[in-house]
């Protein structure tokens, strides 16, 4: 293998590199791009263009406006006499606004896309005119494209190609035209042209954009907002926009052959709350049209969507109605909201899943895989509602909440025996910090026992779905332990995820009691311990995620620490007050002031009650309950954050550092006590309770 440096010039310009740096791939793509972006067409590209019935073309007219269009012909209308040239056996349509950019020597961008197979290749270069009005394109850059976000469609010709669009079928219009709005708002596909100019001249690009119908939004000011999904990370189009905002869009109506062409200016948006609200969006861009041309029946082709032809990548993205609902829900995240039980599924003998949908017409707050959902309801004939937190067992991309509950107490028994479809329970925004980075390169090891499978399942769903969307599934090992086959949940769902991961996910099933199981129902009999892990994991260097009963987690944690696993690589979900006891490699961070050792006056300001705390009083939650107050809480161990109360004066201390984040200016009263007054200077503690 040669150690000589690659001296091929970089195929990327400043705008593309700037965006590549925002996602940390600039250096990797620099080397990758030099290998795959060529100055000629490989033979397979030359053959591919020959079989296409149309090609997307981007051009720039005499005024510097970019236009995108579709040029059609019977397969074979494009031929490549040599790797550096593509010839067209057709003439440009005079009614097409892109035709003004097809003079001899003009820069153009081409996208060959085969809708019935999802294949696509990109090329840009310069026009060479023929004497009979036909033209060819000499290659500047050629490269392949990934098949994401393409809806499968079959085509047929309804007339002979090559005839110009009649003048009476071409109109200059604007976004107030109902037909224009219909084509944009109903589109699941459009194409975009962009360009830059540098010392070497003009360089034009044509590319594809796809999503669910409605993924392009028409704004009140007449602009369009478009989400940018995960792609090949070249950033050819958006990189061009950073240096030159001029852009051209074409929306084809595959049913009628109408082409809607717009030219205007684009702006890249890297920071907006709408990015997080729109499922699958990595960033946004806004297009402001200056000219709009509608060419009716301009395309001699008609396309019919295949029955199961929706792109799997599109299914993992959202739409603007959903995004607006999420933003509306975000504003209500601190409030209790009504949710309707939409579906109930028994996952095992002891675990039941409850699917929830908003009953107030609002959206849901997007959660992170592994977070829990605080719920409030009346159970067991109690007069006052009780609060519990249950892990959400769906991924954020699933678009709904599902909690999966083991029968083991008053509330869980109510959820198993009494709750029915259509009932209402209240919920607040998801919370919790036991989450996972689905795109981290380091392999993940997910360890679940019993109902601890719920956050682990959510994490696995996210790893697979995000991995498929980004075209790299994080290597993952899933160990599922249960007492018996009848108590183990989600077998079919986990198997399906494993199959979709195409080798990136390995599942190991452990049963303590195999009486009710067949040999094919489990992989290991006994307990999940370090010996089991070592028999499966080939090398060191993993992130571990644990969830299950306290003894299970503490035992595995201690064993992992004993073999040298850093504490920072072991993540755990705590159950109730019995949280994990960690052995740290370095001194613990400052926990704040020490707890009081003498009595401290405490005032609950909102309720007008006072109390005197002593070390025997326990937590501030217990003190409040002793005075007849009923603060909201769930875990009593500092794990969920439900009990947060504002501190108006004075200070609190935590004998044991809580797992949940502590909001600024607040205290988690379920595990907090008054701080030592001598350390804080405050002789009295005032709480907004």
C-alpha positions, 0 to 999 in steps of 0.5 A: 500500500503506497504511503504517498499523499493523495494529490487529487484536488479537493472536489469540495468548495468553501460552502460545502466544507463549512457545512461538513464541519458542522457535523464533523465529517469534513476531513473524512469527506475530503479523502472520500470525495477525492476517490468517488467524485470523478472527472468522467463517467464510469461505464455503469453511469453511461449505461444508466443514463441511456436507459432513462426516460427523463433527466433533471437539468439545472441551468442559469439564464442570462439574468443569473437566475437558476432554473430546474427542469425535466427533459424527457425522451424515449430511453436511449435519447441520452448516449455517451460516446466516451466517458467525458461526454453525454449527448441528447437526441432532443432539442430544448423546449422554447417554453422552458425557462431553463432553456435560456441557460443552455447556450454553448459553453454554459454550465449545467447540472444533471441528475439521472434518477430512475424512480422505479428502482431508486437509482440516481447519479449526478453529473455537472459540466458544460453544454456543447451545442450541435448544428441541428439544435441538439446539445451535449454536456462535457463532464466536469464532475460525476458521482453516484448518489444514495437512494434515500427518500425516493418514492417508487414510481412506474412510468409510461409515455402518453405522447411522443416526447420532444414537442414544445409546450403550447404557448397557451399552457405556459403561464407566469403566476405566483403562490396565490394561484390555487393550482400552484399551492396544490402542487407544492403542498401535495408534493412528496418530490421536487428537484432543485438547481443551485450554482456557484462561481469561482476562478474556474468559472460557473458550476451548477448542481441539480439534486432531488428532495423527497419526503412525506406529502406536505414536507414543503411548507408555504409560509405567510410571506410567500416563502417556502420552508424545507427540512433537510434530512440526513443524506450523503453529507456532501452538502452540494446544494446547501453549500452552494446556497451559503456562497450564492443564494440563487436557486431553482425548484421544479415540482412535477405533477406525476399524474398530469405531467404539469411542471411548476418551476420557480426561481428565487433565493435560498437561505440555510437555517442551522438554528431553529426550534422547528428543526427539533420539532420536525421529525428527521430534520437536520437543518432547514432552508427557506426559499423565496421565489421571484418568478413562478412558471406553470407549464401544464402537461409539459412532461410527456410521461405519467407516473403511478406510485407503486403500492408499497413504494414509499421510501422507508426513509420517508416513513422516519420523517415528519410533516409540518402539521406534526411539527407545529403540534410538537411546538405547541406541546413544547409550550405546555411541557410543564403542565398536566395534559389529558391523554387518551388510551388508544390501545392496550397490548399484553406483552407477557404474563406480567407486562402490559403496554398502554398506547397514549394519544393527546386528548386535547388536540395538541401534539406530543413533546418529542422524547429521547429514547430511555426517558420516562413519562410522568402520569397522574391518575386515581387508582384503587378508590383513592380520593387524591390522584397519584403520580407515577413515572413509567419508561416510554418504550417507543422511539422518538421516531415512532411519533407516539407514547407507549408505556409498558408496565409490570403488575407490581403495585397499586397503580400498576394493578389499576393499569392492568385490571381497570384501565380500558381503551378510551380512558383518560389519564394525565401526563406531563412532558417526558423526562430523565437522563438515561438516554443513548446516542444512536450514532456513537461509533463505539458499540453499545451493550444493552442489558435488561432484566424483567420490565427493565426491557422498556428503556432498552427497547426504546434505545434499540428502536432508536439505534435501528431507525436512526441508523437506517436513516443515517445509513450506519446502524451502531453495533449493538449487543442486547442481553434480555434476561427474564425469569421465564418465557411467559414473563419475557416481553417483546420477543417478536418486536426485538427479532424484527429490529434485529432483522432490520439492522442487517447484522449490526444487532446481536440479541442474547436471551437468558432465562432463569427457568426454562420449564415453559420454554423450547430450546429455540426460545432462549440462548442461555439458561441461568443468570446474566452476569459477567461470564455471560457477557465475556462469552459473547463480547469479542473485544473491550471498548463498549458503552453499557446500558443497564436497566432492571431490579436494583440487585441486578443492576448493582451486581452487574455494575460491580462486576463491570467495574471489577474488570476495569470498565470505567464508570463513565461507560456504565449507564443505568436507569434507577428504580425508586429510591434504591439507586446505583451505588457507584465506585468512581475513579476520581473524587466526586464532584462538589455536592454543594453545602453540607446537610444541617445537623441541627433543627432548621425552620422551614416555611411552605409559603404557597400553603401558608404552613410552617414546620421545624425540620430536624435530622429525624424528619427525613426529607423535605417531602416527608416534612411537607407530608407530615404537615398535611401537604401533598406535593407531587412526586413519584420516585422518592429517590431523586431519579425522576425530577417530578418533585422539583420545588422553587427555593425562595430563600435559604439553601438545601443539601443532598445527602445523596446526589440525585440522578435527575437534573436539578432545575436552577433555583429549585430543590428535589424535595424527595431527597433534599434536606435543609443545608447547614445554616453555618455554611450558607448564612441562611437560618431559614428555608422558604419553599414555594409549596 
